[in-house]
Amino acid sequence: MIICGHARFTVLTERLLRLEWSQNGKFEDSGTFTFPSRYAEPPLFESFVQNGEQIVETLFLKLRYGPGHGKFSADNLSIRLVVDGKEEIWFPGKADTGNLGGTRRTLDLCAGDTGLNQGLISRQGWSLHDDSRSILFDREKDWIRERPESESLDWYFFGYGHDYKAALGEYIQFAGRIPMMPRFALGVWWCRWWKYSQSELLEIVKGFEEWGVPLDALAVDMDWHLPVSWTGYTWNNDLFPDPKKFLRTLKRRGVAATLNLHPAEGVHPFEKAHSEFVKTGLFEVEKDNRIPFRCSSKIFMRHYFKLLHHPREQEGIGFWWLDWQQGDICEMKGLDPLFWLNHLHSLNLKSKKNRPILLSRWGGLGNHRYPLNFTGDTYAIWPMLRFLAQYNATAANVGDSWISHDIGGYWGEEKPELYVRWVQLGAVSPCL
């Protein structure tokens, strides 16, 4: 780390630099979702002052900072690198016109080619990630905390030229490895949003067997729970009169089961577990007797798993399908509920010594630690299918290697040939 006035530069690798500026001169060492760790063997570099400029130089990059040493701008900060034998100079505000793209939170209601978030690799030979607003991991309390209120910048400069493998590999060195999936996830999945009964779903599973088509996972949509709210945790016994028998039958047939979740509305009074929440005396109860969802509360989330999820897991649910982005409003400023839920659900399954898997949407850079991601409710049209083939490739540019789609699309009329082609794409996608 090199401190120069209100700036701090951290040489993470010879081609990856952290660039911080803080108005009050205080810097942040806690991890974030994007960079939970910054520890590694220090690379070779030089640091010196030349003509009033701070110079930081590695084998591949040369950073200059000055004059005046103020907030980062095109006037006082630049990084030089060589790309394909030609000099490339980056400065704050320079457009990354060659970025090869990444992924995005969801493709809900998309009808074809749409905007993607930037990836970590670019034909220009560099990319920049702004982590300035990211929530912090509080290692002492084993939880999360807000960033202190101050004007600050927290950037990461990737200067890898066209060595794209190295860029992704060295990022994952700090952000965490991409987990290995449980074997069943690589097989055939089945799901449809329809008010299926327990017996109808078992008939569908039987039909796969009769046609000689392997089936490895059954995703049961939201009608598994009481049909009072999008959020629910209590079995709908009108459709599932014997959930334990249903899950035992699936297990006997070698089919993993997951249930749909929409946690954002909290715990309603019609839930069987509602009284157990109230008995603890730990939670606020709103006028409608609902206990609000508080994902930043360690106490609430402990009971969220203990009272709402562990009973279903004991019945035979092996993992969960987090089917909504949970919005962007949270009691903790800056906290993205989706990313945090992906993190906590994965930890919940790790504690059971299973390979963790969660069917959810992409929460942002670093979410590769919590597979598997699905793209959401797309339109059933040819341009959408065409775009998904590109999307599969660009998602890997941020480490999103485990990805799946609603086969055939979600919205619109079923078209037999389109459906067949979509199945073909699904068969060569990471998950079908």
Salt bridges, closest charged atoms under 4 A:
GLU20 OE1 - ARG8 NE 2.73
GLU20 OE2 - ARG18 NH2 3.29
GLU28 OE2 - ARG145 NH2 2.94
ASP29 OD1 - ARG8 NH2 2.87
GLU53 OE1 - ARG64 NH1 2.79
ASP84 OD2 - HIS162 ND1 3.20
GLU87 OE2 - ARG80 NE 2.42
GLU88 OE2 - LYS94 NZ 3.04
ASP108 OD1 - ARG361 NH2 3.01
ASP131 OD1 - HIS129 NE2 3.61
GLU149 OE2 - LYS333 NZ 3.03
GLU151 OE2 - LYS71 NZ 2.60
ASP154 OD2 - ARG18 NH2 2.82
ASP154 OD2 - ARG147 NH2 2.94
ASP163 OD2 - ARG15 NH1 3.28
GLU209 OE1 - ARG253 NH1 2.67
GLU265 OE1 - HIS268 NE2 3.51
GLU284 OE2 - ARG294 NH2 3.35
GLU286 OE1 - ARG290 NH2 2.71
ASP288 OD2 - ARG290 NE 3.68
GLU313 OE1 - LYS352 NZ 3.21
GLU315 OE1 - ARG312 NE 2.96
ASP323 OD2 - HIS262 NE2 3.47
ASP323 OD1 - ARG361 NH1 3.43
ASP336 OD2 - ARG105 NH1 2.74
GLU417 OE2 - ARG421 NE 3.62
